[in-house]
């Protein structure tokens, strides 16, 4: 079981007391941050209700908000310990501890914000000597190399010492997710997105519902999304709900990285079992160097699956894109206008050409779009040269996606097509599709491709074929369109 520690921080004393009452008994640990209060004072807690309370009054030198006299700060911790708090967080440089009850347990904490420390083992050893019951080490992580170094060290350090070790920052978030499986004493979580006290911190809802951290008694098989950026991806919600629906001991994590080669070097040595990945920009071609087998018709991979001890690279965007189109009849001998020349446009153009479609690609920069067209032996034009007639138009640009939902890559008088296929899926009904619908054109939403490619990823990892309508409902709920 992975223990959650909910951090509660609020400038209002009344609001803080209300939150404490609300969550008491709901999580194993609650950390109460006195340094966030407008006037630091000790709130009331109810021990013996299934929750252990940790009092923290973090000084500014350790990244906290407390700027008053040090003795007053220690007096607050002492008062809290005598008022029902069973844990007190003392920073590594506190030499004289306050007069705490003998039953009070100590978290000895160290925060390194300005650099990634090279002396992690010696730092842990020196903190062990202070006599803390749990050692907390929070270090800045700004590269995947630092993340890999931290995780590899955690795998050995957490076997010998009660610790909470984590990497701060967005690139450090995987250490928060994986830390519990590696042996962290608890995982810090925030009440919601607006109440996070550190970048990369999970919310209580995500930890419990999406990743189901408290339910794991042993490490599951891990899957995840490799990309940069990935903050708004729906993939963790989608695949974790599918894993849960099919009762599979698997969990899917967001993995923000800046170097996929370094990440794979780590997981090949890790005692954790990584079985598959979704891949998004900018790594769809970079991962070609880590696979031993490629079953993709294009040199762009969005899915990796472990087969025995080897990695297979697939592209589920390719069949996912074609799936909805084929319901509109044969593509052979048709003409298509593809808007955009980056990212998924490579897969779209190759898929259409393989079906016998004559493609013209549209871009804004003549040099870039001509280079793209030369690679595929197709025609090109500029947006400024439109309109141009074709049987099919595919929008492979992000124009019109949330939050800029009123935008469209084309105007109504430029829609000289039979079918409009917008790969944007959020919103499901884009402005481009609205314009096409008013003109009586056939339309295909990007939801169709998104659902199909996600389903095919799931099948590649599990051998199971998920129900498409359930996938649509998951996505609509995640995007607020249910």
The 8 nearest C-alpha neighbors of each residue, nearest first, counted from 0:
[[1, 216, 215, 213, 214, 2, 212, 217],
 [2, 0, 213, 179, 212, 185, 3, 215],
 [3, 1, 185, 213, 186, 27, 0, 4],
 [4, 2, 186, 185, 187, 27, 26, 5],
 [3, 5, 28, 187, 29, 186, 188, 185],
 [6, 4, 29, 188, 189, 187, 30, 3],
 [5, 7, 30, 189, 29, 31, 188, 4],
 [8, 6, 31, 30, 32, 5, 9, 190],
 [7, 9, 32, 35, 31, 6, 15, 10],
 [8, 10, 11, 15, 35, 36, 14, 7],
 [11, 9, 36, 37, 35, 12, 8, 15],
 [12, 10, 14, 9, 13, 36, 15, 37],
 [11, 13, 15, 14, 16, 36, 10, 9],
 [12, 14, 16, 15, 11, 17, 42, 18],
 [15, 13, 17, 11, 16, 12, 18, 9],
 [14, 16, 12, 18, 17, 13, 9, 11],
 [17, 15, 19, 13, 14, 18, 42, 12],
 [16, 18, 14, 20, 15, 19, 21, 13],
 [19, 17, 21, 15, 20, 16, 14, 22],
 [18, 20, 16, 21, 17, 22, 23, 15],
 [19, 21, 17, 18, 23, 22, 16, 44],
 [22, 20, 18, 19, 23, 17, 25, 24],
 [23, 21, 25, 19, 20, 24, 18, 26],
 [24, 22, 20, 25, 19, 21, 50, 48],
 [23, 25, 49, 50, 48, 26, 22, 27],
 [24, 26, 22, 23, 27, 50, 49, 21],
 [25, 27, 28, 24, 50, 3, 4, 22],
 [28, 26, 50, 51, 3, 2, 49, 4],
 [29, 27, 4, 51, 50, 26, 52, 5],
 [28, 30, 5, 52, 4, 6, 53, 31],
 [29, 31, 53, 6, 54, 52, 5, 7],
 [30, 32, 7, 54, 55, 6, 53, 33],
 [31, 33, 55, 8, 34, 56, 35, 7],
 [34, 32, 56, 35, 39, 36, 55, 31],
 [33, 35, 56, 65, 64, 32, 36, 57],
 [36, 34, 10, 33, 9, 8, 32, 64],
 [37, 35, 10, 39, 38, 34, 33, 9],
 [36, 38, 10, 39, 35, 11, 12, 34],
 [37, 39, 36, 40, 10, 12, 35, 34],
 [40, 38, 36, 33, 34, 37, 41, 35],
 [41, 39, 38, 42, 33, 75, 36, 12],
 [40, 42, 79, 43, 75, 39, 78, 33],
 [43, 41, 16, 40, 44, 12, 15, 79],
 [42, 44, 41, 16, 45, 82, 83, 19],
 [45, 43, 83, 46, 42, 19, 84, 82],
 [44, 46, 48, 47, 83, 43, 23, 20],
 [45, 47, 48, 83, 44, 50, 51, 84],
 [46, 48, 49, 45, 50, 51, 24, 83],
 [49, 47, 24, 46, 50, 45, 23, 51],
 [48, 50, 24, 47, 27, 51, 23, 46],
 [51, 49, 27, 24, 28, 48, 23, 26],
 [50, 52, 28, 27, 85, 29, 53, 46],
 [51, 53, 84, 29, 85, 28, 30, 86],
 [54, 52, 86, 30, 87, 84, 29, 31],
 [53, 55, 87, 31, 30, 88, 86, 84],
 [56, 54, 32, 88, 57, 31, 33, 87],
 [57, 55, 34, 33, 32, 58, 65, 72],
 [56, 58, 63, 34, 55, 65, 64, 61],
 [59, 57, 65, 63, 60, 61, 64, 66],
 [58, 60, 63, 62, 61, 64, 65, 66],
 [59, 61, 58, 62, 63, 57, 66, 65],
 [62, 60, 59, 58, 63, 110, 57, 109],
 [61, 63, 59, 60, 58, 64, 57, 110],
 [64, 62, 57, 59, 58, 61, 65, 34],
 [63, 65, 34, 59, 58, 35, 66, 57],
 [64, 66, 58, 34, 59, 63, 67, 57],
 [67, 65, 59, 58, 64, 68, 69, 63],
 [66, 68, 65, 69, 71, 72, 58, 70],
 [69, 67, 71, 70, 72, 66, 65, 73],
 [70, 68, 72, 71, 73, 67, 58, 66],
 [69, 71, 73, 72, 68, 74, 67, 75],
 [70, 72, 74, 68, 69, 73, 75, 67],
 [73, 71, 69, 75, 70, 74, 68, 76],
 [72, 74, 76, 70, 75, 71, 97, 77],
 [73, 75, 71, 77, 72, 76, 70, 78],
 [76, 74, 78, 72, 73, 77, 79, 71],
 [75, 77, 73, 79, 74, 78, 80, 72],
 [76, 78, 74, 80, 75, 79, 99, 97],
 [77, 79, 75, 81, 80, 76, 74, 82],
 [80, 78, 82, 76, 81, 77, 84, 41],
 [79, 81, 84, 77, 82, 78, 83, 76],
 [80, 82, 78, 79, 83, 77, 100, 84],
 [83, 81, 79, 80, 84, 78, 43, 44],
 [82, 84, 46, 81, 80, 44, 85, 79],
 [85, 83, 80, 52, 86, 79, 53, 82],
 [84, 86, 103, 52, 83, 51, 80, 104],
 [87, 85, 53, 104, 103, 84, 105, 52],
 [86, 88, 54, 105, 53, 106, 89, 55],
 [89, 87, 106, 55, 105, 107, 54, 90],
 [90, 88, 107, 106, 108, 87, 93, 91],
 [89, 91, 108, 92, 107, 93, 109, 88],
 [90, 92, 108, 109, 93, 107, 89, 126],
 [91, 93, 90, 94, 89, 109, 108, 95],
 [94, 92, 90, 91, 95, 89, 96, 107],
 [93, 95, 92, 96, 91, 129, 90, 89],
 [96, 94, 93, 97, 92, 98, 73, 89],
 [95, 97, 94, 98, 93, 99, 73, 89],
 [96, 98, 99, 77, 73, 95, 74, 76],
 [97, 99, 77, 96, 100, 74, 73, 101],
 [98, 100, 77, 97, 80, 101, 103, 81],
 [101, 99, 102, 103, 81, 80, 98, 77],
 [100, 102, 103, 99, 104, 98, 80, 85],
 [101, 103, 100, 104, 85, 99, 86, 80],
 [104, 102, 85, 100, 86, 101, 99, 105],
 [105, 103, 86, 132, 85, 102, 87, 106],
 [104, 106, 131, 87, 132, 86, 88, 107],
 [105, 107, 88, 133, 131, 134, 89, 132],
 [108, 106, 134, 89, 131, 90, 91, 135],
 [109, 107, 135, 90, 91, 136, 134, 106],
 [108, 110, 136, 91, 90, 135, 137, 111],
 [111, 109, 137, 138, 61, 112, 136, 108],
 [110, 112, 138, 113, 139, 137, 114, 109],
 [113, 111, 139, 114, 110, 138, 62, 115],
 [112, 114, 111, 139, 115, 138, 116, 110],
 [115, 113, 139, 112, 116, 111, 138, 140],
 [114, 116, 139, 138, 140, 117, 145, 111],
 [117, 115, 118, 114, 119, 138, 111, 139],
 [116, 118, 119, 115, 120, 114, 121, 122],
 [119, 117, 116, 121, 120, 122, 123, 115],
 [118, 120, 122, 121, 117, 123, 116, 152],
 [121, 119, 123, 122, 118, 124, 156, 152],
 [122, 120, 124, 123, 118, 119, 125, 126],
 [121, 123, 119, 125, 120, 124, 118, 126],
 [124, 122, 126, 120, 121, 125, 119, 127],
 [123, 125, 121, 127, 126, 122, 120, 128],
 [126, 124, 122, 128, 127, 123, 121, 129],
 [125, 127, 123, 128, 129, 124, 122, 91],
 [128, 126, 124, 125, 129, 130, 123, 131],
 [127, 129, 126, 125, 130, 124, 131, 123],
 [130, 128, 126, 127, 131, 125, 107, 91],
 [131, 129, 128, 127, 132, 126, 105, 107],
 [130, 132, 105, 107, 133, 106, 129, 134],
 [131, 133, 105, 104, 106, 130, 134, 161],
 [134, 132, 106, 161, 162, 131, 107, 135],
 [133, 135, 162, 107, 106, 108, 163, 131],
 [136, 134, 108, 163, 162, 164, 107, 109],
 [137, 135, 164, 109, 108, 110, 163, 138],
 [138, 136, 110, 165, 166, 164, 109, 167],
 [137, 139, 111, 166, 167, 110, 115, 112],
 [138, 140, 167, 112, 115, 166, 114, 111],
 [141, 139, 171, 166, 167, 145, 142, 168],
 [140, 142, 170, 139, 145, 168, 143, 171],
 [143, 141, 144, 145, 140, 146, 170, 257],
 [142, 144, 146, 145, 256, 257, 147, 258],
 [145, 143, 147, 142, 146, 261, 148, 262],
 [144, 146, 148, 142, 143, 147, 140, 149],
 [147, 145, 143, 149, 144, 148, 171, 150],
 [146, 148, 144, 150, 149, 145, 265, 151],
 [149, 147, 145, 151, 146, 150, 144, 152],
 [148, 150, 146, 152, 147, 151, 153, 145],
 [151, 149, 153, 147, 152, 148, 146, 154],
 [150, 152, 148, 154, 153, 149, 147, 269],
 [151, 153, 149, 150, 154, 155, 156, 148],
 [154, 152, 150, 156, 155, 151, 157, 149],
 [155, 153, 152, 151, 181, 156, 157, 150],
 [154, 156, 153, 158, 157, 152, 159, 151],
 [157, 155, 153, 158, 159, 154, 152, 160],
 [158, 156, 160, 182, 159, 153, 155, 154],
 [157, 159, 156, 155, 160, 182, 154, 161],
 [158, 160, 157, 156, 161, 155, 162, 182],
 [159, 161, 157, 162, 158, 156, 134, 133],
 [162, 160, 133, 184, 134, 157, 132, 159],
 [163, 161, 134, 133, 183, 135, 184, 160],
 [162, 164, 135, 183, 184, 134, 136, 185],
 [165, 163, 136, 135, 137, 162, 183, 178],
 [166, 164, 137, 174, 175, 167, 136, 163],
 [165, 167, 171, 138, 140, 139, 137, 174],
 [166, 168, 139, 171, 138, 140, 137, 165],
 [169, 167, 198, 171, 199, 170, 140, 139],
 [168, 170, 199, 171, 172, 198, 167, 255],
 [171, 169, 168, 172, 255, 141, 140, 256],
 [170, 172, 166, 168, 140, 167, 169, 173],
 [171, 173, 199, 175, 174, 169, 170, 168],
 [174, 172, 176, 175, 171, 177, 254, 170],
 [175, 173, 177, 178, 172, 176, 165, 171],
 [176, 174, 178, 172, 173, 177, 165, 186],
 [177, 175, 173, 174, 178, 172, 179, 252],
 [176, 178, 174, 180, 179, 175, 173, 181],
 [179, 177, 181, 175, 174, 183, 180, 176],
 [178, 180, 183, 182, 181, 1, 177, 186],
 [179, 181, 177, 178, 182, 218, 1, 217],
 [182, 180, 178, 179, 154, 183, 177, 157],
 [181, 183, 179, 157, 180, 178, 184, 158],
 [184, 182, 179, 163, 178, 185, 162, 181],
 [183, 185, 163, 162, 161, 182, 2, 179],
 [184, 186, 2, 183, 3, 4, 179, 163],
 [187, 185, 3, 4, 2, 179, 188, 175],
 [186, 188, 4, 5, 3, 185, 6, 189],
 [189, 187, 5, 201, 202, 203, 200, 4],
 [190, 188, 202, 195, 191, 6, 203, 5],
 [189, 191, 203, 202, 194, 5, 188, 7],
 [192, 190, 202, 189, 194, 193, 203, 195],
 [191, 193, 194, 195, 202, 190, 189, 201],
 [194, 192, 191, 195, 190, 189, 196, 202],
 [195, 193, 191, 192, 190, 189, 196, 8],
 [196, 194, 189, 197, 193, 192, 200, 191],
 [195, 197, 194, 198, 189, 200, 8, 6],
 [196, 198, 195, 200, 199, 167, 168, 189],
 [199, 197, 168, 200, 169, 167, 196, 195],
 [198, 200, 169, 172, 168, 197, 201, 167],
 [201, 199, 198, 197, 188, 195, 189, 202],
 [202, 200, 188, 189, 199, 206, 203, 205],
 [201, 203, 189, 188, 191, 205, 204, 190],
 [202, 204, 206, 188, 205, 190, 189, 207],
 [203, 205, 207, 202, 206, 208, 209, 191],
 [206, 204, 209, 202, 208, 207, 203, 210],
 [205, 207, 203, 210, 204, 212, 211, 208],
 [206, 208, 211, 204, 205, 212, 210, 203],
 [209, 207, 211, 205, 204, 210, 206, 212],
 [208, 210, 205, 211, 206, 239, 207, 236],
 [209, 211, 206, 212, 208, 207, 205, 250],
 [212, 210, 207, 208, 214, 213, 209, 206],
 [211, 213, 210, 214, 1, 206, 207, 215],
 [212, 214, 1, 0, 211, 215, 2, 207],
 [215, 213, 212, 211, 0, 216, 1, 207],
 [214, 216, 0, 217, 213, 212, 1, 218],
 [215, 217, 0, 214, 218, 1, 213, 219],
 [218, 216, 215, 219, 180, 0, 1, 214],
 [217, 219, 180, 215, 220, 216, 271, 272],
 [220, 218, 249, 248, 221, 217, 250, 272],
 [219, 221, 249, 272, 273, 274, 248, 250],
 [220, 222, 273, 250, 249, 274, 251, 272],
 [223, 221, 251, 275, 276, 274, 273, 250],
 [222, 224, 252, 251, 276, 253, 277, 254],
 [223, 225, 277, 253, 254, 276, 278, 226],
 [226, 224, 278, 254, 255, 277, 279, 223],
 [227, 225, 279, 280, 255, 228, 229, 256],
 [228, 226, 229, 255, 256, 280, 281, 257],
 [227, 229, 226, 230, 255, 280, 231, 256],
 [230, 228, 232, 227, 231, 226, 255, 253],
 [231, 229, 232, 228, 253, 255, 227, 233],
 [232, 230, 229, 233, 228, 234, 253, 235],
 [231, 233, 229, 234, 230, 235, 253, 236],
 [232, 234, 236, 235, 237, 231, 477, 474],
 [233, 235, 237, 236, 232, 238, 224, 253],
 [236, 234, 237, 238, 251, 233, 239, 252],
 [237, 235, 234, 233, 239, 238, 240, 209],
 [238, 236, 234, 240, 235, 239, 233, 241],
 [237, 239, 241, 240, 235, 236, 234, 242],
 [238, 240, 242, 241, 236, 237, 251, 235],
 [241, 239, 243, 238, 242, 237, 244, 236],
 [240, 242, 238, 244, 239, 243, 245, 237],
 [243, 241, 239, 247, 245, 240, 244, 246],
 [242, 244, 246, 240, 241, 245, 239, 247],
 [245, 243, 241, 246, 242, 240, 247, 239],
 [244, 246, 242, 243, 247, 241, 240, 463],
 [247, 245, 243, 244, 242, 248, 241, 249],
 [246, 248, 242, 249, 245, 243, 244, 250],
 [249, 247, 219, 220, 246, 250, 242, 243],
 [248, 250, 220, 219, 247, 221, 242, 251],
 [251, 249, 221, 239, 222, 210, 220, 252],
 [250, 252, 222, 223, 235, 239, 221, 238],
 [253, 251, 223, 235, 254, 222, 224, 250],
 [254, 252, 224, 223, 255, 235, 225, 251],
 [255, 253, 225, 224, 256, 252, 173, 223],
 [254, 256, 226, 227, 170, 225, 253, 229],
 [257, 255, 143, 258, 254, 226, 227, 170],
 [256, 258, 143, 142, 259, 227, 255, 226],
 [259, 257, 260, 261, 256, 143, 262, 144],
 [260, 258, 262, 261, 263, 256, 257, 286],
 [261, 259, 263, 262, 258, 264, 289, 286],
 [260, 262, 264, 259, 263, 258, 144, 265],
 [263, 261, 259, 265, 260, 264, 266, 258],
 [264, 262, 266, 265, 260, 261, 267, 259],
 [263, 265, 261, 262, 267, 266, 260, 268],
 [266, 264, 262, 263, 268, 267, 147, 269],
 [265, 267, 269, 263, 268, 264, 262, 273],
 [266, 268, 265, 264, 269, 263, 270, 273],
 [269, 267, 266, 265, 270, 264, 151, 271],
 [270, 268, 266, 271, 267, 265, 151, 272],
 [269, 271, 272, 268, 154, 266, 267, 181],
 [272, 270, 269, 273, 218, 266, 220, 221],
 [271, 273, 220, 221, 274, 270, 269, 219],
 [274, 272, 221, 220, 222, 275, 271, 266],
 [275, 273, 305, 222, 221, 304, 272, 220],
 [276, 274, 304, 222, 303, 305, 273, 460],
 [277, 275, 223, 303, 222, 224, 302, 278],
 [276, 278, 302, 224, 301, 223, 225, 303],
 [279, 277, 301, 225, 302, 224, 283, 226],
 [278, 280, 226, 283, 282, 301, 281, 225],
 [281, 279, 282, 226, 283, 227, 278, 342],
 [280, 282, 283, 279, 226, 227, 284, 285],
 [283, 281, 285, 280, 284, 279, 286, 226],
 [284, 282, 300, 299, 285, 301, 279, 278],
 [283, 285, 299, 286, 282, 287, 300, 298],
 [286, 284, 282, 287, 283, 288, 259, 281],
 [287, 285, 288, 289, 284, 283, 282, 290],
 [288, 286, 285, 284, 289, 290, 300, 312],
 [287, 289, 286, 290, 285, 260, 291, 284],
 [290, 288, 286, 287, 291, 260, 310, 263],
 [291, 289, 310, 292, 287, 311, 288, 312],
 [290, 292, 310, 309, 311, 289, 293, 312],
 [291, 293, 311, 290, 312, 310, 294, 309],
 [294, 292, 312, 295, 311, 313, 290, 291],
 [295, 293, 313, 312, 292, 296, 311, 314],
 [294, 296, 313, 314, 297, 293, 312, 300],
 [295, 297, 294, 298, 314, 317, 349, 313],
 [298, 296, 295, 299, 346, 349, 314, 300],
 [299, 297, 284, 300, 296, 295, 287, 283],
 [298, 300, 284, 283, 297, 314, 301, 346],
 [301, 299, 314, 283, 313, 302, 312, 284],
 [300, 302, 278, 314, 277, 283, 279, 313],
 [303, 301, 277, 313, 300, 276, 278, 314],
 [302, 304, 312, 276, 275, 311, 313, 310],
 [305, 303, 275, 311, 310, 460, 274, 306],
 [306, 304, 310, 274, 309, 275, 307, 311],
 [305, 307, 309, 308, 310, 304, 311, 274],
 [306, 308, 309, 305, 310, 274, 304, 311],
 [309, 307, 306, 305, 310, 267, 291, 274],
 [310, 308, 306, 305, 307, 291, 311, 290],
 [311, 309, 305, 290, 291, 304, 306, 303],
 [310, 312, 292, 304, 303, 290, 293, 291],
 [311, 313, 293, 303, 302, 290, 300, 294],
 [314, 312, 295, 302, 294, 300, 303, 315],
 [313, 315, 300, 301, 295, 316, 302, 317],
 [314, 316, 452, 317, 318, 319, 455, 313],
 [315, 317, 319, 452, 314, 320, 318, 346],
 [316, 318, 315, 320, 319, 346, 314, 350],
 [319, 317, 321, 320, 315, 316, 322, 452],
 [320, 318, 452, 316, 451, 448, 322, 317],
 [319, 321, 448, 317, 318, 322, 316, 323],
 [320, 322, 318, 324, 319, 323, 325, 317],
 [321, 323, 319, 324, 320, 325, 318, 448],
 [324, 322, 325, 321, 326, 447, 320, 448],
 [325, 323, 321, 326, 322, 327, 320, 328],
 [324, 326, 327, 328, 323, 322, 321, 329],
 [325, 327, 324, 328, 323, 322, 329, 321],
 [328, 326, 325, 324, 329, 323, 330, 418],
 [329, 327, 325, 326, 330, 324, 331, 323],
 [328, 330, 331, 325, 327, 354, 333, 326],
 [331, 329, 333, 356, 354, 332, 355, 328],
 [330, 332, 355, 356, 333, 329, 354, 357],
 [331, 333, 356, 355, 330, 334, 357, 329],
 [334, 332, 356, 330, 331, 390, 357, 335],
 [335, 333, 357, 390, 389, 356, 358, 391],
 [336, 334, 391, 358, 389, 392, 390, 357],
 [335, 337, 392, 359, 360, 358, 391, 393],
 [338, 336, 360, 393, 392, 361, 394, 359],
 [337, 339, 361, 394, 395, 360, 393, 396],
 [340, 338, 396, 395, 362, 361, 341, 344],
 [341, 339, 344, 368, 362, 371, 360, 361],
 [342, 340, 344, 339, 343, 345, 396, 395],
 [341, 343, 344, 345, 340, 280, 346, 395],
 [342, 344, 345, 346, 341, 347, 395, 316],
 [345, 343, 347, 340, 346, 341, 342, 395],
 [346, 344, 343, 348, 347, 349, 342, 341],
 [345, 347, 349, 343, 344, 348, 317, 350],
 [348, 346, 344, 350, 345, 349, 351, 343],
 [349, 347, 351, 345, 350, 346, 344, 352],
 [348, 350, 352, 346, 351, 347, 353, 345],
 [351, 349, 353, 347, 348, 352, 346, 317],
 [352, 350, 354, 348, 356, 353, 349, 347],
 [353, 351, 356, 355, 349, 354, 350, 348],
 [352, 354, 350, 351, 355, 349, 356, 348],
 [355, 353, 351, 352, 331, 356, 330, 350],
 [356, 354, 331, 352, 353, 332, 330, 351],
 [355, 357, 333, 352, 351, 331, 332, 334],
 [358, 356, 334, 335, 333, 352, 355, 332],
 [359, 357, 335, 377, 334, 336, 356, 360],
 [360, 358, 378, 336, 379, 377, 337, 335],
 [359, 361, 379, 337, 336, 338, 378, 358],
 [362, 360, 338, 380, 381, 339, 379, 337],
 [363, 361, 381, 339, 368, 364, 382, 340],
 [362, 364, 381, 382, 365, 361, 368, 383],
 [363, 365, 367, 366, 362, 368, 381, 369],
 [366, 364, 368, 367, 369, 363, 381, 362],
 [367, 365, 369, 364, 368, 370, 371, 363],
 [368, 366, 370, 364, 369, 365, 371, 362],
 [367, 369, 371, 365, 362, 370, 366, 372],
 [370, 368, 372, 366, 371, 367, 365, 373],
 [369, 371, 373, 367, 368, 372, 366, 374],
 [370, 372, 368, 374, 369, 373, 367, 340],
 [373, 371, 369, 377, 375, 374, 370, 376],
 [372, 374, 376, 370, 375, 371, 369, 377],
 [373, 375, 371, 372, 376, 370, 377, 369],
 [376, 374, 372, 373, 377, 371, 349, 348],
 [377, 375, 373, 372, 374, 378, 371, 358],
 [376, 378, 372, 375, 358, 359, 373, 379],
 [379, 377, 359, 372, 360, 358, 376, 380],
 [380, 378, 360, 359, 361, 372, 369, 368],
 [379, 381, 361, 360, 384, 362, 382, 378],
 [382, 380, 362, 383, 361, 384, 363, 365],
 [381, 383, 384, 385, 363, 362, 361, 380],
 [382, 384, 381, 385, 363, 380, 386, 362],
 [385, 383, 381, 382, 386, 380, 387, 361],
 [386, 384, 387, 382, 383, 413, 381, 380],
 [385, 387, 413, 384, 388, 415, 414, 412],
 [388, 386, 385, 389, 415, 413, 384, 336],
 [387, 389, 415, 416, 386, 390, 414, 336],
 [390, 388, 334, 416, 391, 335, 336, 387],
 [391, 389, 416, 417, 334, 335, 333, 418],
 [390, 392, 335, 418, 389, 416, 417, 419],
 [391, 393, 336, 419, 335, 337, 420, 418],
 [394, 392, 420, 337, 421, 395, 338, 419],
 [393, 395, 421, 338, 396, 422, 337, 420],
 [394, 396, 339, 338, 344, 422, 393, 343],
 [395, 397, 339, 398, 394, 338, 408, 422],
 [398, 396, 400, 399, 423, 395, 394, 422],
 [399, 397, 396, 400, 408, 407, 406, 403],
 [400, 398, 406, 404, 407, 403, 397, 429],
 [399, 401, 404, 425, 403, 398, 397, 423],
 [402, 400, 403, 404, 425, 426, 399, 423],
 [401, 403, 404, 400, 399, 405, 425, 426],
 [404, 402, 401, 399, 405, 400, 406, 398],
 [403, 405, 399, 401, 400, 406, 402, 429],
 [406, 404, 403, 430, 399, 407, 429, 402],
 [407, 405, 399, 404, 403, 398, 430, 408],
 [406, 408, 431, 399, 409, 430, 398, 405],
 [409, 407, 398, 406, 410, 431, 399, 394],
 [410, 408, 407, 413, 411, 431, 414, 412],
 [409, 411, 413, 412, 407, 408, 414, 434],
 [410, 412, 413, 414, 434, 409, 435, 438],
 [413, 411, 410, 414, 415, 386, 409, 434],
 [414, 412, 386, 410, 411, 415, 409, 385],
 [413, 415, 412, 411, 416, 435, 410, 409],
 [414, 416, 388, 413, 389, 387, 417, 386],
 [417, 415, 390, 389, 418, 391, 414, 388],
 [416, 418, 390, 440, 391, 441, 419, 415],
 [417, 419, 441, 391, 442, 416, 440, 392],
 [420, 418, 442, 392, 391, 393, 443, 441],
 [421, 419, 443, 393, 442, 392, 444, 394],
 [422, 420, 394, 445, 423, 444, 393, 419],
 [421, 423, 445, 395, 394, 424, 420, 444],
 [422, 424, 445, 421, 400, 425, 397, 426],
 [425, 423, 445, 446, 427, 426, 422, 444],
 [426, 424, 427, 400, 401, 423, 478, 429],
 [425, 427, 424, 428, 429, 400, 401, 404],
 [426, 428, 424, 425, 429, 446, 444, 445],
 [427, 429, 426, 432, 444, 433, 430, 424],
 [430, 428, 432, 431, 426, 427, 433, 399],
 [429, 431, 433, 432, 407, 405, 434, 406],
 [432, 430, 407, 434, 429, 433, 435, 409],
 [431, 433, 435, 429, 434, 430, 436, 428],
 [432, 434, 430, 436, 431, 435, 429, 437],
 [435, 433, 431, 437, 432, 436, 411, 430],
 [436, 434, 432, 438, 440, 437, 433, 431],
 [435, 437, 439, 433, 438, 434, 440, 432],
 [438, 436, 434, 439, 435, 433, 440, 432],
 [437, 439, 435, 436, 440, 434, 411, 414],
 [438, 440, 436, 437, 435, 441, 417, 442],
 [441, 439, 435, 436, 438, 417, 418, 442],
 [440, 442, 418, 417, 419, 439, 443, 436],
 [443, 441, 419, 418, 420, 440, 432, 444],
 [444, 442, 420, 419, 421, 445, 441, 447],
 [443, 445, 446, 421, 447, 427, 420, 424],
 [446, 444, 422, 424, 423, 447, 421, 448],
 [445, 447, 424, 449, 444, 448, 450, 427],
 [448, 446, 445, 450, 449, 444, 451, 323],
 [447, 449, 319, 320, 451, 445, 450, 446],
 [448, 450, 446, 452, 447, 451, 445, 453],
 [451, 449, 453, 447, 448, 452, 446, 454],
 [450, 452, 319, 454, 448, 453, 449, 455],
 [451, 453, 319, 315, 455, 316, 449, 454],
 [454, 452, 456, 450, 455, 451, 449, 457],
 [455, 453, 451, 457, 456, 452, 465, 450],
 [454, 456, 458, 452, 457, 453, 315, 459],
 [457, 455, 453, 459, 458, 454, 452, 460],
 [456, 458, 454, 460, 455, 459, 461, 453],
 [457, 459, 462, 463, 455, 461, 460, 456],
 [460, 458, 456, 457, 461, 462, 455, 304],
 [461, 459, 457, 458, 304, 462, 456, 275],
 [460, 462, 458, 463, 459, 457, 464, 456],
 [461, 463, 458, 459, 460, 464, 457, 455],
 [464, 462, 458, 461, 465, 457, 459, 460],
 [463, 465, 458, 466, 454, 462, 457, 455],
 [466, 464, 454, 467, 463, 457, 241, 458],
 [465, 467, 469, 468, 470, 464, 454, 471],
 [468, 466, 470, 469, 465, 471, 450, 454],
 [467, 469, 471, 470, 466, 472, 473, 450],
 [468, 470, 472, 467, 471, 466, 473, 465],
 [471, 469, 467, 473, 468, 472, 474, 450],
 [470, 472, 468, 474, 469, 473, 475, 467],
 [471, 473, 475, 469, 470, 474, 476, 468],
 [474, 472, 470, 476, 471, 475, 477, 469],
 [475, 473, 477, 471, 476, 472, 478, 470],
 [476, 474, 480, 481, 472, 478, 477, 473],
 [475, 477, 481, 479, 473, 474, 478, 480],
 [478, 476, 474, 475, 479, 473, 233, 236],
 [477, 479, 475, 476, 480, 474, 425, 481],
 [480, 478, 476, 477, 481, 475, 474, 426],
 [479, 481, 475, 478, 476, 477, 426, 474],
 [480, 476, 475, 479, 472, 478, 477, 474]]
